Amino acid sequence: MGGMKIKTSVTFSDKLLAAIDRHAGKYANRSEFIETAVRAYIAALLRKQQNWRDLTIINRRAARLNREANDVLDCVTRRCRAGGAGAA
């Protein structure tokens, strides 16, 4: 996301600008602080989108995976009751 810098103008409320100034101390200037904050926010949005996609896939496959797990548990339980190879 690096590259050429382009000068732009944005408008902030006085309260937001005061908060930026309070927290921007370790940065070279307001622009560096705001650029860092925007990059972090965009990264968080991308993570949220990826998590949503992952959750959608998991939910779509959950019923089948749960059926498979139940089949395995049923099989193990029957062997243990019957004194089969899996008996403890």
N, C-alpha and C positions, 0 to 999 in steps of 0.2 A: 504494500500500500504506500510505499515511499514514492519518490519521484520529484518532479518539478513542483516548486511552491508557487501558488497563485494567490495574489493578494485579493482579499474580498472584504466585504463589510457586513457585519451582523449587528443586530440590535438586541440588547439584553435589558431586562428590568434593572433598576438600581440595586435591588436586593440581591439579584443573582450576580451582578457584577461585583458587589461587595463580598459575596461568598467566594467567588473566583479569586479575588485579591487576597482573601484570608488564607486560601489553601494553595495558592500558586507559588509560595515562597521558595521551594526547592527547585523550581523550574526557571529557565532563563528569562521567560516573560509570559504574559497572558496567552499569547498564541501557542507556545509550546504546551502549556497546561491544557488549553482547550483542545488542541490536536490529540494529546494523550488521552484525555477524557472521552473524546469522540471515538477514537480507535478502540478503547476498552468497551464502550457501549456497543459498537458494531460487532466486536468479537462476542459479546454476551448475546446479542441478537442471533448471531450465526449458531452459537452453541444451543440456544433455545430451539431454533428451527431444526437442528440435527437431532436433539433430544425428542422433539415431537415426531419426527420421521421414525426414529428408532422405536418409540412407544407405539406408534401406529403399526409397525411391523410385528412387534411382540404381541400386541392385542389381536392382530389378524391371525397369528399362528397359535395363540394360547389354547384354544379349544382342542386342537389336534395334539399339542404337546401334553396337555393335561390328560387326554385319553390314553396316550402312550404311557405316561407315568402311572396311571391307574392300572393299566394292563400289566405292567411290570410288577407293581405291588401286589396285585391279585395273584399273579403267578408265583411270586415268592411266598406269599401267605399260604397258598394251597400246598406247596412243596413242604413247608415247615410243618403244617398240620398233618401231612401224610407221612412225615418222617423221611422225606426225600433228601436229595443231595444238599439242599440248602438248609437243612435242619440244624438248629443250634443245640 
